Amino acid sequence: MHLQVYRRYEKGMREIPVWAVIQLSQLYQCSTDYILGLSDKK
């Protein structure tokens, strides 16, 4: 189930919520800007 949701985010079919971006940045220990592709700096 979760993989389908992530695929929709990756394909641009669904917008990722802010809370999810924050959780991903914490999980991968990088900035939210990096996750969003706004920065090359982790």
C-alpha angles and dihedrals in degrees: 000000000000093000091059091054092050091049089055090052091049093048092047092243091122132025116240113237119242092243090058093051089051092049092049091050090052093046094050094034095234137114124276088237089060092051090049092048094245095119138030090210114096 
